[in-house]
Amino acid sequence: MAAGSGQGQDDTGCHILHVDMDAFYASVEIRDRPELAGQPVIVGGTSGRGVVLSASYQARAFGVRSAMPVGRAQRLCPRTVFVPPRHRLYAAVSKEVMAVFGTVTPEVEPLALDEAFLDVSGALRRLGPPAAIAAHLRAEVARQQGLTCSVGVAPTKFVAKIASARCKPDGLLVVPRAGVLDFLHALPASALWGVGERTGEVLARLGLRTVGDIAHTPLATLQHELGAAQGSHLAALAWGRDERRVTPHVAEKSIGAEETFAADIDDPERIRRELLKLSGRTAHSLRAGGYAARTVTVKLRLASFKTMTRSKTLAYPTDVAREIYATACALYESAGLDRGARLRLVGVRVSGLVPVGSANSQLTFDDRPVGWREAEQALDKIVSRFGAGALRLAALVEEPDRPAGAAGPAPPEEPDRPAEGGF
């Protein structure tokens, strides 16, 4: 095993690559603004209530991490340069990076905007062994996009993903089939998928601190302490067993956007304006992806951090902001909030996604009003040509919270990862 070129390693049977872009959002901003190179850069909310979406490695050296409150990040690294996110740009760059992966193999499974699994078994005769393919990918991403990525090469998805994390930033790590257990068993137990805070506490109570400790614990003990499914899952991973195949074109399960306010708000009119903005972003993302959605969900987080969600399934799938907004407002008004309840976050998400072509074929002129979708598609074309600030709904003209270039899907809770499922 080696970080770097990966040359000289026995990569026989290591057909799975996990490619992970390095500090993706921050790296894109630094690429476009060379004066930021070498500085601690954070992409995220610029108010104390925002969160870190991505941090350069110079910022990470101070302990800054994704999903950390911006206020805490600033205390850890006072010299940090804060940059507001440009989600549409990141999505466009991601599409180009994924296209590079597609030149190697059609077996590409995106996990997020910034990472993907590749099965390169069908490319070996054309491009050489897996380590050489990984080196080629890194070079092409750097040449075409001016960005670095880290690649793990291994027999399974689980091990490849761990390997890419272990060689960051800008690294390549091959885990030979014969060396999988030596690699895994030295790692902390937290390296296993599914070991979060609660599971970690149970393992620590049992004295199981490394993956090797888990591997050599009787299965019956793990199942008794963690439950049958979780115990079996961790035991299999601890012995390097992962039967999952690379699955290309995994359909998105939901699309949405959310906003954390700089200060808690209790003005229903402003909340409805926020729902309008978020509905527009969500509908735009639906149309960009070629989807329509059947279910609309509103997320409301109170100042006390209590979070509630309300959902409604529509009579027909839609990708129209006006329809999503009307449903979102109805859900907000029926949530039963006390008069004067203060909100710190609102979100709009849609699910039950279907290809828009099949959705439209289900409708007749009697089913829904016509004209709004066509109008919104026309707006999409104008925004695509002239930028996100070219047009704005009249109700949002005075909205100061988000820079025009920041429109787009809401960032995921996990760093640089698109939401798949609920909130």
N, C-alpha and C positions, 0 to 999 in steps of 0.2 A: 504494500500500500504506500502511496506517495502522493503528496500534493504537488502541483506543478504540471508538467507535461503528461504524466501518466505513462510515459514510455518505459518499456522494460518490465512492466507488470503483466502477470498472466491474467488476461481479460477473457479467456475462453469461457463461453457460456454467460458472460456478463452483458446481456443484450439490453438491459434496461438502463436508461439515462434519466436522471432528474436534473433539469436545467433551471437555475434560479438566478434571476437578475439581481445584481448587487444594489441594495438601497435604491430601488427602482425610481420612485418619484423624485427623490433627492438627486439621483444621478442624472435624470433627464433635465432637471433645472440647472444643475452645474454644467452640463454639456452645453446648454443654451446660453448660459451666462458664465463664461470662463473666469470672470473676476471672482467667482465664488469658490474656485478650485482651492483645496487645502483648508477651507474654513469649515467650522461646524455649522451645518445647514439643517434646518428642520422644515419640512413641508407639513402644514396643518393650519388649524385655526389660529388667527393672530391675536385673539383675545384670551384672557385668562381662563375662559370656560371651554376653549377648544381643546382638541387632543392632537397628539403627534401622529401623523399618518406615515411619515417616513423620515429617517434621520441619516445623515452622512456618517461615515465611520469615524470622522473626527468628533462628531457630537456623541456618538455611541461610546467613545472612550471616556466620557464623563458620566456614563450611566444612563443616558437618554435612550428610551426604547419606544417603539410604536405603541399606540393606544395610551400612552402616558399623558396626563393632563399637561397642557402647555405651561401652566404656572409652575408646576414642579420641574419641568424640563428647563425653564429659564433660570430657576434657582440653581440647578445642577451645573448649568453651563451659561453664565451670563453673557458671554460673547457670541451666543448663537445668532445666526441670521435666519429670521423667519420668512418663509415664502408661502403665499397662499396657493392652494392646489389648483391645478388646471386639468380637470378630470378628462376632458375630451382629448387633450393632447396625449395624456398617458394611454388612453384607449387606442388612439391612432398609432402610437409607437409600439404598443403591445401587438397590434395586428401585424405590423411589419416584422416584428421579432418572430411571431408565430409563423409567418410566411417563410422566414429563413429555416425554421425547423422543418417546415413542409417540403423544402427542397431535398431533405435527407431521407425522410420517411413519411408516408401518410399516417402512420400509427403515432399520432400526437394527441395526448390527453391534457388539455390545459386545466390547471388547477385554479388559476387566478390570472390577472393581467401579467404577472411577472414570473410565472413558473409553469412548468409542464413536464410530464413524463413522456419519454419517447421509447418505443420498441424498435431497435435498429437491426433486428435479426435479418430483415429482408434487404438491408443495404450493405451487408458485409462484403459481398463479391464486388460491388461497385465502388465502395469507398474505403474498404479496409477494415481492420479490427475495431471494436467499440472505442478503445482509448483514442485511436486516430480520428474517429468520427467526432468524438467529444472535442478534441483539439481543433478540428475543422470548424465545428459550430461556434466555439468561442472566438475564433479568428474572424469568422464571417459576421458575427454580431458586432464585434468591435469595428470591423471595416465599414459595415453598412450603417451602423447606428451610433458609433462612437461611445458605446456603453460596454461595461464588463459584465460577465456572468460567471457563476460557479457551477460546475457539473460533477455530479456523483455518478459513477459507473459501477453497476453491481448486478447480481443475478435476480434481485427482486426489487419491487417498487419501494418497500419499506427501507431496505438497506441503502438504496440509491439516494433516497431523500435525506437520510441521516448523513450520508457521505458528502452531499453537496453543502450541507450546513457546516460540516467540520472543516471544509477547505475554503470557506469564505474569508475575505473577499477575493475575487478574481483567481480562483483555484480550480484544480481538477484532481479528483481523488478516485482511484480505482480500488475496489474491494474485491479481491479474487474470491472465487467460489470457495476455495479451500481455506481462505482466511476470514470468512464471515464470522465465525464464532469468536475467534480471537479479537476481532474488531468490536463486536457487539458487547461481549461480556465485560470489557473494561469500562464501558460507558455507565454513567449514573442511571438509576432507574427511571428518572424523569425523561430520558431520551425515548422511551417507548410511547407510541401513540396510545392515548387513553389514560396516561398517568398525569392527572391534574392534581390540584391541591389536596382534595379529599383522599384520593387513592394514594397519593404520596404519603399522607399521614399514616394510613393503614400500613403501607409497606415499611415505613420507618419504625412503626411500633413493633413490627415483626423482625426488625433488624435487617431488612432487605434494602440495601443502598445502591447496589449495582445491578446491571442486567444479568450478570453472572449469578448473583445471589438469587434472583428470581428463577433463573433457569434451573438451579439445583434445589429448588424448593418443591416438595411433593405437590402434584396438581391438586390433590384433595384439599390441601391446606389453603392454596390460593383460592379455590372455589368456595371454601367455607368462609373465608374472610372477605372475599370480594364479590361473591356471587358466581354461579356456574358460568355464565357467558363471559364476564370480565376476566375471571380467573383463567379460563381456557384461552381467551384472546391474548393475554399477556404471556402465558406459557409458550404459546406458538411463536410469538414475536421474539421472545428471549432465545429461542432456538433457531431463529432466522427463517421461520416458515411463514411465507406470505404467498398465497396462491392467486392473488388478484392479477388480472391481465391489464395491459394498457388498453383503455377504452376511448377511442377517438370520438369527438363530437358529442360530449355529454351535454344534454339539453339543460338549459338554465331552469331552475325550479321557481324562481321568483325574481322580480326586478323592483327596485325602489330607491327612495332617497329620504334622508332625514336631516334635521338641522338642530344643533344645540345653540340656544340663545346666549348672547353675551351676559344678559341679566334675565332672571325669571320674569315672565310676562303673564298678565291676567286679562289683557284686552282681547275679547272675542273677535273683534274685527281684525286685529293684527294676526291672530292665530289663523283666521280664515284666509288672510292674504298669504300666509306662509303655506297653508295647504294648497292654495292655488299655484304657488311657485313650485312646490314639490310635485304636484300632480302634473304640471307641465314637463318637468324634468323626467318623471317616470314615463309619461306617454312618449316623449322623444326617444327614450331608451328602448321602449317597446318597438317603435317604428324602425329604429336603427337596426334592431335585431331581427326584424321580420316577424314579430309576435303580436298576438292580442291576448288579453287576460280576462279571466272569468270572475276572479275574486279580488276585491279591494279591501285592504286592511289599513287601519289608522293606528299609529302608536303614539301614546301620550305619556310623558314622564313628568311627574309632579316635582315641585321643589324639594319634597321630602325623599326623592328618588324612587318613590312608588311608581311602577310602570304598569299601564293597562293597554290592552289592544282590543279593538273592535273590528269585526269583519262582516262583509256582506257579499254573497254570490249573486252576480247579475244574471239577467235573463239571457244575455248573449255576450260573447267575448268582445272586448273593445280595446282600442289603442288611442282613444280620443281623450285628450286632457279634460275637456269640458265634462264628459261623463264621469271620469275618475274623480274630478273635483267635486261634482255634485254629490257623489256617493260618500266621499271623504268628509264633506261638511255634515251630511246627515249622520254619519257615524260619530263625529265629534259632538254634535248637539245631543245625541242620544246616550252619551257616555255617562251621564249622571254626575258630572262634576259639580261641586258646590260653587255657589256664586262667589266670584273672587278667587277661585282656585288658581294658583300660580303654576305655570308650566316652565320647565327648563329645556324640554326637547319635544319636537313633534316629528312624525314620520309618516310617509305614505308608501305602501308596498302593494304590489299586485302579484297574484299567483294564478295557478290553473292556466298556464301558458299553452297556447296552441299556435301553429303557423298561421299567419294572417290570411293567407289564401283560403285555407279551409274554414277559417272563421267567417270571412266575408261570404263564402258560398252558402252559409247557413242562414243568411239574412235576406229579408225582402224589404221593400220600401215602407211597408207597414210596421216593421219591427223597430225601426230606429230613425231618428231624424237624419237627413242627409245634408251634406254640405260642410259640416264641421271638420270631418276627417280630411276632406280635400283642402280646406283652408289651412289646417295645421300642417299638411304635407307641403303646401306652398311656403309656409313659414320655415319649414325645415330647409328647403332649398335656398332661401334667402340667407338664413343663418350659416349654412354650409359655405356659401360663397363669400359673405361679407363679415362673418364672425358672430359670436354669441351676443355682442352688444349692439348689433344692428337693429334689432327689434325687441320690444318688450311690451307685454300686456299693459294697457292703460292703468289697471289697478295696481301695477307694480312699479310704475314710473318713479315713485318716491321711495322705493325700497332701497335702503342703503347697506344692507347687511352683507351681501355677497358680491364680490367683484364680477363684472360681466363675464370674464373669461373662466369663471369657476363653475359654470353650469355643467350638469352631467350627473351620472349616477352617484349616489351617496357612497362614501368610502366604507369598506368593511370594518368590522370590529377587529378582526385579525389583520396584521399588517399586509397591505397591498393585496387583499383577497376579496373578490366579488361575492356578494351574498348569494347563497344557494339554500333556499329554504326560508324559515321564518326570520323574525328580527333577532 
